[in-house]
Each structure stands twice: as C-alpha cells, then as structure tokens.
Amino acid sequence: MSPELLIVGAGPAGVSAALWARALSLDVLVLEGAPAPGGQLHAVHFHPPDLPGIESGAGPDIAASYARQLARQQVPVRSEVVATALEPGAAEGAPAVRLSTGERVQARSVLIATGVRRRRLEVPGERELEGRGVSYSATRDRDSLKGRRVAVVGGGDAAFENSLLLTAAGCDVVLLVRGPARARPDFRRRVAEDPRIELHEGVRVTHVLGDSAVTGLSVTAAGDEAERGVVACEAVVVKVGVRPNTEWCCDVLAHDAEGFLRIDERFATTVPMVFAAGDCTRPALPSIPVALAHGAQAAAVIRAALHGR
Ligand SMILES: Cc1cc2nc3c(=O)[nH]c(=O)nc-3n(C[C@H](O)[C@H](O)[C@H](O)COP(=O)(O)OP(=O)(O)OC[C@H]3O[C@@H](n4cnc5c(N)ncnc54)[C@H](O)[C@@H]3O)c2cc1C
C-alpha cells in the first residue's frame, strides 16, 4: 500500500481533494478518524444557507452525499483510522504517516485536511455536566434549552448567534465574554437591542456548578482574580472557538502559535511533498466552500508536483 496521494481527513477539504485526485487520475487513499466522511458537517444541524446549488439538507445529509460520491467514484476510504505521526521523507523521498493501527503508510505525497475541533472551557464541572446542562450547540439542543435561563460563553460570531437563537426559543440569556467581543457588527447590534440578553464583558468562567444538573457558573473578572461571583443559570452553551487537529504532525511542520499549519500559495507545508488544506490552515473564512476550493486546488497542485503537469 503506497498511494501517490494519501489524504488525511475526510471533511469537505479532504473529500473535495479526493474526488479531484480521482478525476486527475491520481492513485489516492483517504484516511478518516471518524466512522464516516463529512467532518464538521456532522455538527451543522441546519441547512447551510450559503452553499450555491444545495437548496436543502442539514450538514449530516450533505456528509451522507459525500460518502455516496466517494463510493461512486471508487475512492478508497479507510474509516476509524487515526493518523498519529508524520515522518518526512529523506531528501526528495516519500513521506510516511503512522496510524492508530500501528501501520506505517508511505506515499509519494500527503495532504493534511484534518480540520478543527471545538475548544472546551477546561474548567471543573464542564465534562461532568456535559449533556446535563453543558451544551456546545444551541441549534442542536434548542428543544431541551427552551424557556430556560442560559449562560452563553464566548465573544465571537457563534456565541452571539447562539444567544439570539436562544432568545428566539424563549430563553433568558447571560452572555459572558472574556475579552472584547469579536462578533460581527450585525450580531453585536442585535444582541444589544435584545432585552432578553444580558451582556457581561471581561468575565472569566472558573467552574461549572451543579451536582446532577447545571445550577450556575463561578466567574472572576478577567483582569482581577480577586473579584469573584456566581452567575445563576440552568444551562451553559460553550462557544469559545476551535483548535486545529494537528498535534500529530506539529512536531515536523511549521505552524502558528495555536497549531494551525503554515502553507504557501500552493498549499505546500515546510516538508517536501506534504501539503495541507482547509480549516487546519487557518483560512481567512473557515467554511465549506473555502475547504472545497482548497481541496480541489491542492489536488491539482499535487498532480503537477508528481507528474509535472
Ligand atoms: C456548528 C457549525 C456550523 C457551521 N456552519 C457553516 C455554514 O453555515 N457554512 C459554511 O460554509 N461552513 C460552516 N461551518 C464550517 C465548516 O463546517 C468547516 O469550515 C468545514 O467543515 C471545514 O472542512 P475541513 O475539511 O477543513 O475540516 P473538517 O470538516 O474539520 O474535517 C476534518 C476531518 O479530519 C478528520 N481527522 C482529524 N484528525 C484526524 C487524524 N489525526 N486522522 C484521521 N482523520 C482525522 C476529522 O474526523 C474530520 O472528519 C460550520 C461548522 C460548525 C461546527
């Protein structure tokens, strides 16, 4: 098993690259840690409104169509196999990827498309009360949160949008932002105008409180640990950003302070014949269309690198 192109990750970027690699007659193998392709689409519990040509269907429906397309194009996909290490090839030699199965797969080229995962607060009580008041998606959990007093933690678009979704579902919302709010101006304006949202900036959550269900949050002032308080709530929605799934290859590839991979305009990393695409490269607009475009372009660049055209 030594494909011309080994793609790690079958989210939109990896799937797009795989389909284009097939169309460009490259011998390709896809590795995916999850049971099925789709990546973050499995967490998109609504119809993404900004995808041209896709008029209906939530993320999991689109993910299912990815699986069908890969099968139709006879792209080999190994699911539930996690890449655990990257080995650069010697000089111009082929890189290799170590797998959770103990195998080592050498390939003429590797495309890393491992995306991102949500960040947690990493405070006591959070994991213990997950599913019993601790939520990571107001869209998914809207029915169980309906009518409650909910704290939303985060300062970006997702936190502000989730707060608005929750008040539309009859909730009272306490929105806790650690630093300055980064959400787009339209969301900030709508939050400021919504009488059911209390916005508190400069607040850091230190504990999720509750025994069998969430009863509140312990907080401190972001710049002054001595200033403490409790925010009473029946649930908390955590929207504090994402982190890249790059720990397995960061030791050999250049990356930024948060672990996002550095690539050039041809999707090349700092190791020969290792490329990266999609959210794990911190694109200006992390999104399905950008990941699809990255994957397609990367496949074309890799074909040119392998075959000179
Ligand atoms: C709730 C939510 C709503 C969103 N809404 C929209 C929207 O409306 N419109 C829009 O355009 N975008 C939206 N997005 C963003 C969009 O889903 C992402 O930008 C896109 O999925 C990125 O694709 P990707 O292929 O780069 O990464 P991902 O989708 O993250 O896929 C990466 C894949 O790599 C796999 N993987 C990770 N590590 C390994 C490993 N070591 N070995 C093997 N496999 C591995 C993962 O299991 C995953 O399948 C939303 C995202 C979320 C979470």
The ligand as an SDF file (V2000), in Angstrom:
LIG
                    3D

 53 58  0  0  0  0  0  0  0  0999 V2000
  -21.8330   24.1890   14.0480 C   0  0  0  0  0  0  0  0  0  0  0  0
  -21.1420   24.5570   12.7610 C   0  0  0  0  0  0  0  0  0  0  0  0
  -21.8190   25.3050   11.8130 C   0  0  0  0  0  0  0  0  0  0  0  0
  -21.1920   25.6380   10.6130 C   0  0  0  0  0  0  0  0  0  0  0  0
  -21.9030   26.3330    9.6770 N   0  0  0  0  0  0  0  0  0  0  0  0
  -21.3560   26.5740    8.4610 C   0  0  0  0  0  0  0  0  0  0  0  0
  -22.1160   27.2170    7.4230 C   0  0  0  0  0  0  0  0  0  0  0  0
  -23.2890   27.5610    7.5960 O   0  0  0  0  0  0  0  0  0  0  0  0
  -21.4990   27.4500    6.2210 N   0  0  0  0  0  0  0  0  0  0  0  0
  -20.2130   27.0860    5.9910 C   0  0  0  0  0  0  0  0  0  0  0  0
  -19.7170   27.2750    4.8870 O   0  0  0  0  0  0  0  0  0  0  0  0
  -19.4540   26.4780    6.9810 N   0  0  0  0  0  0  0  0  0  0  0  0
  -19.9900   26.2120    8.1940 C   0  0  0  0  0  0  0  0  0  0  0  0
  -19.2390   25.5980    9.1770 N   0  0  0  0  0  0  0  0  0  0  0  0
  -17.7840   25.3880    8.9600 C   0  0  0  0  0  0  0  0  0  0  0  0
  -17.4740   24.1780    8.0700 C   0  0  0  0  0  0  0  0  0  0  0  0
  -18.1520   23.0250    8.5200 O   0  0  0  0  0  0  0  0  0  0  0  0
  -15.9570   23.9450    8.0860 C   0  0  0  0  0  0  0  0  0  0  0  0
  -15.3110   25.1300    7.6640 O   0  0  0  0  0  0  0  0  0  0  0  0
  -15.5500   22.7830    7.1650 C   0  0  0  0  0  0  0  0  0  0  0  0
  -16.1500   21.5810    7.5950 O   0  0  0  0  0  0  0  0  0  0  0  0
  -14.0300   22.6110    7.1640 C   0  0  0  0  0  0  0  0  0  0  0  0
  -13.6990   21.4700    6.4080 O   0  0  0  0  0  0  0  0  0  0  0  0
  -12.2920   20.7010    6.6050 P   0  0  0  0  0  0  0  0  0  0  0  0
  -12.3390   19.5570    5.6430 O   0  0  0  0  0  0  0  0  0  0  0  0
  -11.1910   21.6630    6.5160 O   0  0  0  0  0  0  0  0  0  0  0  0
  -12.2900   20.1790    8.1120 O   0  0  0  0  0  0  0  0  0  0  0  0
  -13.3020   19.2990    8.9760 P   0  0  0  0  0  0  0  0  0  0  0  0
  -14.7010   19.4530    8.4970 O   0  0  0  0  0  0  0  0  0  0  0  0
  -12.9810   19.6530   10.3780 O   0  0  0  0  0  0  0  0  0  0  0  0
  -12.8710   17.7910    8.6780 O   0  0  0  0  0  0  0  0  0  0  0  0
  -11.6530   17.2620    9.1580 C   0  0  0  0  0  0  0  0  0  0  0  0
  -11.7380   15.7260    9.1700 C   0  0  0  0  0  0  0  0  0  0  0  0
  -10.4690   15.1890    9.5500 O   0  0  0  0  0  0  0  0  0  0  0  0
  -10.6650   14.1190   10.4600 C   0  0  0  0  0  0  0  0  0  0  0  0
   -9.4530   13.9800   11.2930 N   0  0  0  0  0  0  0  0  0  0  0  0
   -8.9860   14.8660   12.2180 C   0  0  0  0  0  0  0  0  0  0  0  0
   -7.8290   14.4260   12.7390 N   0  0  0  0  0  0  0  0  0  0  0  0
   -7.5480   13.2430   12.1270 C   0  0  0  0  0  0  0  0  0  0  0  0
   -6.4790   12.3190   12.2370 C   0  0  0  0  0  0  0  0  0  0  0  0
   -5.4110   12.5340   13.0580 N   0  0  0  0  0  0  0  0  0  0  0  0
   -6.5250   11.1920   11.4760 N   0  0  0  0  0  0  0  0  0  0  0  0
   -7.5710   10.9590   10.6190 C   0  0  0  0  0  0  0  0  0  0  0  0
   -8.6060   11.8160   10.4770 N   0  0  0  0  0  0  0  0  0  0  0  0
   -8.5890   12.9520   11.2180 C   0  0  0  0  0  0  0  0  0  0  0  0
  -11.8890   14.5380   11.2630 C   0  0  0  0  0  0  0  0  0  0  0  0
  -12.5160   13.3900   11.8510 O   0  0  0  0  0  0  0  0  0  0  0  0
  -12.7420   15.1890   10.1840 C   0  0  0  0  0  0  0  0  0  0  0  0
  -13.5960   14.2610    9.5470 O   0  0  0  0  0  0  0  0  0  0  0  0
  -19.8480   25.2440   10.3770 C   0  0  0  0  0  0  0  0  0  0  0  0
  -19.1620   24.4780   11.3460 C   0  0  0  0  0  0  0  0  0  0  0  0
  -19.8030   24.1460   12.5240 C   0  0  0  0  0  0  0  0  0  0  0  0
  -19.0610   23.2960   13.5580 C   0  0  0  0  0  0  0  0  0  0  0  0
  1  2  1  0
  2  3  1  0
  2 52  2  0
  3  4  2  0
  4  5  1  0
  4 50  1  0
  5  6  2  0
  6  7  1  0
  6 13  1  0
  7  8  2  0
  7  9  1  0
  9 10  1  0
 10 11  2  0
 10 12  1  0
 12 13  2  0
 13 14  1  0
 14 15  1  0
 14 50  1  0
 15 16  1  0
 16 17  1  0
 16 18  1  0
 18 19  1  0
 18 20  1  0
 20 21  1  0
 20 22  1  0
 22 23  1  0
 23 24  1  0
 24 25  2  0
 24 26  1  0
 24 27  1  0
 27 28  1  0
 28 29  2  0
 28 30  1  0
 28 31  1  0
 31 32  1  0
 32 33  1  0
 33 34  1  0
 33 48  1  0
 34 35  1  0
 35 36  1  0
 35 46  1  0
 36 37  1  0
 36 45  1  0
 37 38  2  0
 38 39  1  0
 39 40  1  0
 39 45  2  0
 40 41  1  0
 40 42  2  0
 42 43  1  0
 43 44  2  0
 44 45  1  0
 46 47  1  0
 46 48  1  0
 48 49  1  0
 50 51  2  0
 51 52  1  0
 52 53  1  0
M  END
$$$$
